[in-house]
Amino acid sequence: MPVPLSAIRRAQEFLKQHLPQTRLVAAPSISPPSGGNVYLKLETDLPTGSFKPRGALYALSVNLARRKVREVVASSYRQSRRGRSLCRETAGRAGDDLSAGESESG
């Protein structure tokens, strides 16, 4: 099912308020074989060091608008822990609200 452009724009506007813009860096060693100019989007510039908070933060905000969120479960422990921390700060939630389901082994 295609995602409407309006939904993408809403997510973009929301995320712009909470996450810094990430840099694009030219990749000259990859460009010639591709036949075009290739750029790398450096998601490592984000506070969590990965792209994961974008989707998680927006999904959480949409769900918080619909209902109370009792727990968030994620599979990548270190990155998701940073992402949940960012979500807690952004959503203005207490630390325990979004930490259930956290696992040291993940």
C-alpha positions as CSV (number, residue, x, y, z in Angstrom):
1,M,0.0,0.0,0.0
2,P,1.5,3.3,-1.0
3,V,2.2,5.9,1.7
4,P,0.6,9.3,0.8
5,L,3.0,12.2,0.4
6,S,1.0,14.1,3.1
7,A,1.9,11.4,5.6
8,I,5.6,11.6,4.7
9,R,5.5,15.4,5.1
10,R,3.8,15.2,8.5
11,A,6.5,12.8,9.7
12,Q,9.2,15.0,8.2
13,E,7.9,18.1,10.0
14,F,7.6,16.3,13.3
15,L,11.1,14.8,13.1
16,K,12.6,18.2,12.2
17,Q,11.5,19.5,15.6
18,H,13.3,16.7,17.5
19,L,16.3,15.5,15.5
20,P,19.1,17.3,13.8
21,Q,19.5,17.2,10.0
22,T,22.1,14.6,8.9
23,R,24.9,15.5,6.5
24,L,25.2,14.2,3.0
25,V,28.8,13.4,2.0
26,A,30.0,12.8,-1.5
27,A,31.3,9.2,-2.2
28,P,33.7,9.6,-5.1
29,S,34.9,6.0,-5.0
30,I,31.4,4.7,-5.5
31,S,30.1,7.4,-8.0
32,P,32.0,6.3,-11.2
33,P,30.8,2.6,-11.2
34,S,27.2,3.8,-10.5
35,G,27.3,6.2,-13.4
36,G,26.1,9.0,-11.2
37,N,26.9,11.1,-8.2
38,V,26.6,9.1,-5.0
39,Y,26.2,10.7,-1.6
40,L,26.1,9.0,1.9
41,K,23.6,10.2,4.5
42,L,25.5,10.2,7.8
43,E,22.9,9.0,10.3
44,T,25.7,8.6,12.7
45,D,25.3,12.4,13.3
46,L,22.1,11.7,15.2
47,P,22.2,11.6,19.0
48,T,21.8,7.8,19.0
49,G,24.4,7.2,16.3
50,S,21.8,5.4,14.0
51,F,18.8,6.0,11.8
52,K,16.5,4.0,14.2
53,P,15.1,6.9,16.2
54,R,13.4,8.4,13.2
55,G,10.9,5.6,12.7
56,A,10.7,4.8,16.4
57,L,10.1,8.4,17.5
58,Y,7.4,9.1,14.9
59,A,5.6,5.8,15.5
60,L,5.7,6.4,19.2
61,S,4.3,10.0,18.8
62,V,1.5,8.7,16.6
63,N,0.6,6.0,19.1
64,L,0.8,8.3,22.1
65,A,-1.7,10.6,20.4
66,R,-4.1,7.7,20.0
67,R,-3.7,6.0,23.4
68,K,-1.6,5.4,26.4
69,V,1.6,3.5,25.6
70,R,2.4,1.1,28.5
71,E,5.6,-0.5,27.1
72,V,8.0,-0.4,24.2
73,V,9.9,-3.5,23.1
74,A,12.9,-3.3,20.8
75,S,15.3,-5.9,19.6
76,S,18.6,-4.0,19.3
77,Y,19.6,-3.3,22.9
78,R,22.2,-0.6,22.8
79,Q,20.8,1.4,19.9
80,S,17.2,1.0,21.0
81,R,18.1,2.0,24.6
82,R,19.5,5.3,23.2
83,G,16.4,5.6,21.1
84,R,14.0,5.0,24.0
85,S,15.9,7.5,26.0
86,L,15.5,10.1,23.3
87,C,11.8,9.2,23.0
88,R,11.3,9.6,26.7
89,E,13.0,13.1,26.6
90,T,11.0,14.1,23.6
91,A,7.7,12.8,24.8
92,G,8.3,14.3,28.3
93,R,7.7,10.9,29.9
94,A,9.2,9.5,33.1
95,G,12.0,7.0,32.6
96,D,9.9,3.9,33.6
97,D,7.1,4.6,31.2
98,L,8.9,3.3,28.2
99,S,11.5,0.9,29.6
100,A,9.4,-2.3,30.1
101,G,10.5,-5.1,27.8
102,E,14.2,-4.0,27.9
103,S,16.6,-6.9,27.8
104,E,20.3,-7.0,28.5
105,S,20.8,-9.9,26.2
106,G,19.3,-8.3,23.0
